[in-house]
Amino acid sequence: MPIIVNLDVMMAKRKMSLTELSERVGITMANLSILKTGKAKAVRLETLEAICRILNCQPGDILEFVDNK
């Protein structure tokens, strides 16, 4: 998939654990882990907004398009 999820990079920059982020965003650790590993097929905009608010970043800091053609 050409969309790369860099959530782990932003979490490391902010020194935030998966547990802390899931609690603050209000989604389960399992769902956040699926997103973090790039296995998610979709992400709700309100979830992305909450993650960006908590990590103090832009959506483009988390999601990246890489064209492998």
N, CA, C and O of each residue as an XYZ file, in Angstrom:
276
protein
N       0.846     -1.184      0.000
C       0.000      0.000      0.000
C       0.885      1.239      0.000
O       1.862      1.298      0.747
N       0.561      2.223     -0.823
C       1.419      3.403     -0.920
C       1.274      4.399      0.233
O       2.000      5.391      0.273
N       0.353      4.157      1.170
C       0.223      5.033      2.336
C       1.024      4.427      3.480
O       0.767      3.301      3.906
N       1.997      5.188      3.970
C       2.846      4.755      5.071
C       2.394      5.477      6.338
O       2.188      6.691      6.317
N       2.239      4.747      7.436
C       1.836      5.323      8.711
C       3.083      5.486      9.575
O       3.746      4.509      9.922
N       3.387      6.728      9.913
C       4.564      7.039     10.721
C       4.188      7.375     12.162
O       4.846      8.195     12.802
N       3.148      6.751     12.665
C       2.687      7.032     14.018
C       3.758      6.699     15.048
O       3.939      7.441     16.013
N       4.466      5.596     14.856
C       5.505      5.215     15.813
C       6.616      6.256     15.877
O       7.193      6.477     16.942
N       6.923      6.898     14.752
C       7.954      7.939     14.720
C       7.510      9.131     15.563
O       8.280      9.648     16.372
N       6.254      9.567     15.365
C       5.756     10.719     16.133
C       5.637     10.389     17.619
O       5.906     11.238     18.470
N       5.239      9.166     17.929
C       5.154      8.770     19.335
C       6.540      8.794     19.972
O       6.687      9.231     21.114
N       7.546      8.334     19.253
C       8.913      8.337     19.780
C       9.410      9.764     19.979
O      10.056     10.063     20.983
N       9.110     10.650     19.022
C       9.530     12.048     19.145
C       8.904     12.718     20.358
O       9.516     13.573     20.997
N       7.674     12.317     20.667
C       6.954     12.910     21.809
C       7.142     12.097     23.090
O       6.592     12.432     24.139
N       7.931     11.018     22.986
C       8.189     10.136     24.139
C       6.881      9.670     24.782
O       6.700      9.750     25.997
N       5.970      9.178     23.924
C       4.670      8.734     24.392
C       4.490      7.259     24.063
O       4.800      6.813     22.958
N       3.992      6.519     25.025
C       3.772      5.082     24.829
C       2.426      4.845     24.139
O       1.560      5.719     24.096
N       2.288      3.649     23.611
C       1.039      3.236     22.992
C      -0.095      3.282     24.010
O      -1.208      3.701     23.693
N       0.190      2.857     25.211
C      -0.817      2.858     26.281
C      -1.296      4.272     26.573
O      -2.499      4.522     26.648
N      -0.356      5.196     26.740
C      -0.727      6.571     27.061
C      -1.519      7.209     25.928
O      -2.526      7.875     26.169
N      -1.066      7.007     24.685
C      -1.769      7.594     23.551
C      -3.175      7.016     23.410
O      -4.124      7.756     23.151
N      -3.319      5.707     23.578
C      -4.647      5.100     23.452
C      -5.601      5.632     24.519
O      -6.777      5.865     24.240
N      -5.100      5.824     25.739
C      -5.940      6.368     26.814
C      -6.358      7.800     26.506
O      -7.513      8.175     26.708
N      -5.416      8.594     26.018
C      -5.704     10.005     25.758
C      -6.576     10.208     24.520
O      -7.379     11.140     24.476
N      -6.428      9.345     23.516
C      -7.250      9.447     22.307
C      -8.631      8.858     22.549
O      -9.621      9.327     21.986
N      -8.694      7.826     23.391
C      -9.972      7.190     23.675
C     -10.287      6.028     22.753
O     -11.456      5.724     22.516
N      -9.245      5.367     22.223
C      -9.450      4.158     21.433
C      -8.635      3.035     22.062
O      -7.700      3.280     22.823
N      -8.998      1.829     21.739
C      -8.315      0.695     22.358
C      -6.873      0.592     21.876
O      -6.528      1.062     20.792
N      -6.047     -0.028     22.699
C      -4.657     -0.255     22.307
C      -4.593     -1.130     21.067
O      -3.721     -0.940     20.219
N      -5.507     -2.086     20.952
C      -5.529     -2.980     19.787
C      -5.777     -2.185     18.508
O      -5.076     -2.381     17.516
N      -6.769     -1.286     18.518
C      -7.059     -0.483     17.327
C      -5.923      0.474     17.005
O      -5.594      0.679     15.837
N      -5.325      1.057     18.029
C      -4.198      1.955     17.807
C      -2.994      1.188     17.263
O      -2.256      1.698     16.421
N      -2.803     -0.022     17.742
C      -1.710     -0.862     17.259
C      -1.903     -1.220     15.790
O      -0.941     -1.229     15.023
N      -3.136     -1.514     15.395
C      -3.445     -1.812     13.993
C      -3.106     -0.603     13.121
O      -2.545     -0.752     12.035
N      -3.444      0.577     13.595
C      -3.122      1.791     12.854
C      -1.608      1.999     12.801
O      -1.057      2.313     11.746
N      -0.952      1.824     13.924
C       0.493      2.052     14.024
C       1.289      1.133     13.112
O       2.300      1.546     12.544
N       0.845     -0.104     12.968
C       1.573     -1.064     12.143
C       1.214     -0.974     10.663
O       1.762     -1.707      9.840
N       0.290     -0.072     10.327
C      -0.084      0.107      8.927
C      -1.062     -0.927      8.417
O      -1.258     -1.042      7.208
N      -1.680     -1.683      9.309
C      -2.624     -2.720      8.894
C      -4.060     -2.212      8.782
O      -4.942     -2.935      8.318
N      -4.294     -0.974      9.204
C      -5.642     -0.404      9.138
C      -6.011     -0.108      7.694
O      -5.169      0.338      6.914
N      -7.248     -0.352      7.339
C      -7.754     -0.062      6.001
C      -8.345      1.340      5.937
O      -8.521      1.891      4.850
N      -8.654      1.923      7.097
C      -9.239      3.260      7.153
C      -8.974      3.864      8.526
O      -8.697      3.152      9.492
N      -9.061      5.173      8.594
C      -8.966      5.866      9.880
C     -10.007      6.982      9.875
O     -10.131      7.731      8.906
N     -10.741      7.076     10.958
C     -11.746      8.132     11.069
C     -11.046      9.463     11.235
O     -10.030      9.560     11.923
N     -11.594     10.490     10.602
C     -10.992     11.808     10.695
C     -10.975     12.320     12.130
O     -10.031     13.002     12.530
N     -11.997     12.004     12.902
C     -12.000     12.463     14.293
C     -10.908     11.760     15.103
O     -10.360     12.350     16.034
N     -10.586     10.514     14.764
C      -9.478      9.811     15.424
C      -8.156     10.445     15.027
O      -7.298     10.680     15.878
N      -7.986     10.723     13.744
C      -6.765     11.368     13.271
C      -6.611     12.747     13.908
O      -5.508     13.143     14.285
N      -7.715     13.473     14.027
C      -7.691     14.788     14.663
C      -7.246     14.685     16.121
O      -6.426     15.480     16.581
N      -7.784     13.716     16.839
C      -7.426     13.538     18.244
C      -5.949     13.167     18.393
O      -5.263     13.679     19.278
N      -5.465     12.281     17.532
C      -4.051     11.883     17.578
C      -3.172     13.094     17.310
O      -2.187     13.311     18.015
N      -3.516     13.886     16.301
C      -2.724     15.075     15.974
C      -2.750     16.091     17.111
O      -1.733     16.717     17.408
N      -3.891     16.255     17.737
C      -3.996     17.192     18.853
C      -3.098     16.753     20.002
O      -2.367     17.565     20.569
N      -3.151     15.487     20.339
C      -2.386     14.975     21.477
C      -0.887     14.953     21.179
O      -0.076     15.260     22.053
N      -0.515     14.589     19.945
C       0.909     14.536     19.594
C       1.434     15.887     19.092
O       2.619     16.026     18.790
N       0.538     16.883     19.005
C       0.906     18.220     18.546
C       1.616     18.144     17.191
O       2.752     18.593     17.039
N       0.915     17.564     16.212
C       1.494     17.391     14.884
C       0.416     17.569     13.821
O      -0.754     17.783     14.137
N       0.817     17.477     12.580
C      -0.081     17.579     11.446
C      -0.369     16.175     10.899
O       0.437     15.267     11.102
N      -1.506     15.978     10.208
C      -1.788     14.663      9.622
C      -0.661     14.173      8.716
O      -0.382     12.975      8.662
N      -0.014     15.094      8.005
C       1.096     14.729      7.131
C       2.329     14.231      7.875
O       3.206     13.604      7.282
N       2.393     14.510      9.169
C       3.490     13.975      9.985
C       3.266     12.495     10.274
O       4.212     11.758     10.552
N       2.016     12.070     10.206
C       1.661     10.682     10.535
C       1.464      9.842      9.273
O       1.888      8.687      9.221
N       0.821     10.423      8.255
C       0.523      9.696      7.025
C       1.395     10.202      5.880
O       1.549     11.409      5.693
N       1.956      9.283      5.127
C       2.850      9.628      4.024
C       2.483      8.798      2.799
O       2.252      7.593      2.905
N       2.430      9.443      1.643
C       2.164      8.741      0.392
C       3.493      8.461     -0.296
O       4.283      9.377     -0.525
N       3.741      7.192     -0.625
C       4.953      6.802     -1.335
C       4.535      6.048     -2.587
O       3.977      4.953     -2.505
N       4.803      6.632     -3.732
C       4.455      6.004     -5.009
C       5.587      5.083     -5.432
O       6.681      5.549     -5.750
N       5.339      3.799     -5.439
C       6.367      2.805     -5.740
C       6.439      2.458     -7.218
O       7.053      1.455     -7.582
N       5.836      3.252     -8.063
C       5.822      2.962     -9.504
C       7.055      3.471    -10.186
O       7.202      3.309    -11.398
